[in-house]
C-alpha cells in the first residue's frame, strides 16, 4: 500500500522556510538557508511516515519566546525602525511579566494582568494603550501565520482617556521661540518641524536628496507606517533651506530623536513654554492648516495618518465647517 504524503516546502516573505501539510497546517523550519530547509523537510517527511508528528495534527505548539523571535525578524524587515523598537520593548516586557507561555494558552486575563502591572509601575494610560495596540498587532500576525486559530485578545478595549484638544502654538508664539534659538542648525530643526508636521523619527531620517527645491517638495521616505509621502515646501521654509544649499547627507547631523527633544525643550522653557512638547509642533502644523481652511482629508495626507479618525482631533478648529453645519439646522 502506497501512502500519499501531502507536504510542501515554501518560503515566507520574512525569508523563513516553512512546511505545509494536512489541510494547510504549517510548521516553521526556523531557517533562511535553502539547503538546510531541504534537509529538514526530508527529515520531516520521514518522521511523518513514522508517526512522530501527531501533535501537529492538533495545531503547532509554539512558545511566546519562539514567536517573538520570529515576529521581530519580520517586523524589522517590514516595518519602520521605530515600530520595530517599540514591538521589541513591549513583547520582551510582556513575556517577562506573564511568562513564556504557549501562544494557544494566552487569554484576555493575561493582558489584564499585564495592563494592571504597567499601571502599578506608573505608566500613563496613553502609554499603556500603545502597549495594548502593539500586542494585539503582534498576535494578529500569529493568527495570520496560523500558529493559533483565533485571536485571544480580540475585542480587548483600550483604557478610556479624557480627550483634550491638541496643544498648538499661534504665529506670535512661534516667533517668540525662534527668537530664543541661538544656533542656526536648531532653527532649521524647529522650522522643519513647524512647516512640515514631520515626526522626529522622520526628521532624523531625512536626507538632502529628499528635498527638491526646484519642485518645492520634501519626500518623507521612512515614515511611521512604512509608507512614503510628499510634503510641499512653504516659502518661509524654502528661504531657510536655501541657506544650507548645496548640501549632502543627512539634513540633521545627529540621528537621535531624543537629542532633538532634549535640546528643543531647553528652548521652549527659555521662551516661557515649559509644558510644550516637541510633538506639539506637529499639532501646530495641523491646527494652523485647519484654521486656515484646509480640509481634514488633506491634513491627513500631509501628516501621514493611516486613518481619518486620527486627524479628526483637529475638526473643532475648522470654523467655516462648523458655521456650515449650524446653517443646516432645520428650524
Secondary structure, DSSP 8 states (H G I E B T S, - for coil): ------EEEEE-TTS-EEEEETTTEEEE-----HHHHHHHHHHHHHHHHTT--GGGGG----BHHHHHHHHHHHHHHHS-HHHHHHHHHHHHHHHHHH-S-BGGG--HHHHHHHHHHHHHTT--HHHHHHHHHHHHHHHHHHHHTTSSSS-TTTT---------------HHHHHHHHHH---HHHHHHHHHHHHH---HHHHHT-BGGGEETTTTEEEE-S-TTS--EEEE--HHHHHHHHTT-S--SBSSS---HHHHHHHHHHHHHHTT-TT--THHHHHHHHHHHHHTT--HHHHHHHHT-SSHHHHGGGGGG-HHHHHHHHHT---
